[in-house]
Amino acid sequence: MTPAVTAGSADPRTARTRAKLRAALLAACEHRPLEQVSVAQVVRGAGVGRATFYLHYDDLHALAVDACAEVVTEAVDALHAWDGAPPGPDAPPAPLATLLASIHTRAPVYRSLLREGGGPLGELLHRELRQRSLDELRARRPADTGHDLTASAVAGIFTGMLADWVHGRITATPGELAARIWRMLLAVHATARLTERAR
């Protein structure tokens, strides 16, 4: 089974082929939902054969997860782009607004990959963001408990708000959305700390 997320390959040909397939899938998703994209369309767009596709991916879902890996990494990093104490509620990390602006320019792609119930982007984003949050909470406050709940809340809020935004259920500019998300995430962390002190 091919890995869900490919971090690259020692073989430049493999890396190039996977890059072509990822680009072809994202291009196809600009015009139709992922569930309406076929392997035939992707391999035609990538200029490779069907057999080549299956050498690298088990199915379109595996390719979609791989294609989402870069934006997931950027999202997780953007939410943790600070040292020491986190910025205040009126100063979200600058990379967060930059990321949201980039997503906004390719909204049809992200609508296809980020759906109610997750979709490949939502599933991966939630999992990776939850783990990063959990790791940082354990490192910063090792004596506290309840980090698993806080990490799940952070991942759920960000993934849910992003999905609703790309589907037009939230009206906001990238900068406005970054500010709203950041305030909510800070509120989650503040509530978790108050709960811990009350124990």
N, C-alpha and C positions, 0 to 999 in steps of 0.2 A: 504494500500500500504506500502510495506517495505521501509525504508529510503534508499536513494541512497548510503549513506556512513554510515556504522555502526561504532560507536566509542567504541563498546564493549557492554557487557550485564552483568546485575547483576546475571544472571543465568549462572554458569560455563558451563553447558551442551550446552546452546545456543551458547556461545562463542566458544566452542570446535567444534561444528558442522559447524559454519560459517567459522572457520579457516580451517577445512578440505575441505570445498567447495571452498574456495579461493585458497588453495594450489592445488586442483585438476584442477581448471580452468587454473591456471598459468602453470601447468605441461602439460596440453593439448595444450596450446598455444605455447609450445616449438616445436611442431611438425606440427601445421596447423594454418591457420588464424582463428581469432575468429569467423568469419561468417561460418566457416566449423565445429565448435565445437557444439556438441549437449548436451542437458540436460542429455541424457542417458549416454554419455561419462563422464560427470562431476560426476554424482551420482555414477557411477561405480568406478571411481577413488577415490571418497571420502568415499566409502563404506557405503553409505546411500541410502534410497529409494527416488523415485521421489516425493512422497507425502511430505517427509521431506524437499526436496529442496524448494517446493512451500510454505511451512510454513515460510521459511526465506526470499525468494526472489520472486519477481513477474516474473522475466525472467532472461535470461543470461546476458542481458545488465546491469541490476541492480547488479548482482553478479560481473560483470567485473568492474563496477565503484567502488564497495566496495573493490575489490582486488587491485585496483589502489590507494586506499586512502593513504596507507603508503608511497609509493614512491612520491606521490604528496606532502605530508607533508614534506618529506625529501627535496624535490626540493625547496619548498617555503622557508624552513628554511635555506637551503644552500645559497640561494641568499641574505639572510638577516643576515648572520652569522658574524656580526660585530657591534661594539658599537661606538658611536661618529661619526666621519667622515668616509665615506666608504674608503676602500683600493684604492690605485692608479691603473692605467690601467695595470700595469705589475705585480700586486699582487692580483689576484682574491681570494675570500675566499676559504681557503683550503677545506672545506666540499663540495664545488662545484665539484672539480676534483675527490674527493672521490666518490661522488654520480654518476658522469658520468662513472667512472671506474666500479662501480657496475652494472650500466645499460648495459655497454658494454659486461659484462660477460653473460648477459641474453638477448642479442640483439634479438633473434627470438621472445621472449615473447613480447618485447616492439614494435617490428615491427607489431605484430598482434594487439596490443592495441592502438597504436599511428599511425594514418593514415592521409592521406590528408583529410581535412574536419573535423579532430578532432579525431574520435574514442572515446571510453570511457575514455582513459587516457588523450587525448588531450583536450577534453571538460572540464574535471574536473580540469586539470592542469591550463588551461587558466583562468577558473573562480576563482579558489582559489588564484592563483598568482596575478591576477588583483585586487582582493579584499584586499589582504595583502599589495600590493603596494599602493593602494588608501588610506588605513588606515594609513600607515606610512607617506605618503606625507602630508596628512591632519594634522597629529600630528607634523611633523617637520616644515612645512611651512604653517600654517593655513591661513595666509593672501593671499597666492598665489591663482591663479585660474588655470584652465586647468589640474588639477590633474587627471581627468577622462581620458583625452587623453593620458597623460603620462603613466598611469597605464595600459591602453589598449596596448600601444606600447611595454611596458616591457613584458607583458604576451604574446603578439603575437610573438615578436622576440625570446624569450626563447623557447616557444612551437614549433614554426616553425623550428628553427635551430635544436632542439632536434629530431624532426620528420625526418628532412632531413638527419641527421647524422645516426640514426638507420636504415634508408632505404638506406644508402650508397651513398647519393647524396653529402655529405660533407666528405672529407677525412681528418681526424685529430685524433690524440691520445686524450684520455680524458683530459689530461693536456692542450693540444693545444686548444681544443674546449672550455674548461673553460676560457682560456685567451681571446679567440675571443668573446665569449658571453659577458664576463665582460666588455671588451672595448666598445662593442656596447651599452650595457645598460648604461654605464657611459656617452656615447655620447648622448643618449636619454635624460638623466637627465640634462646634460649641455645645450643642445638645449632648453629644457623646461625653464630653468632658464634665458637664454638669451632672449627668447620670452617674458617672464614675465617682465623682466627689460625694454624691448622696448615698453611696453604698455603705 
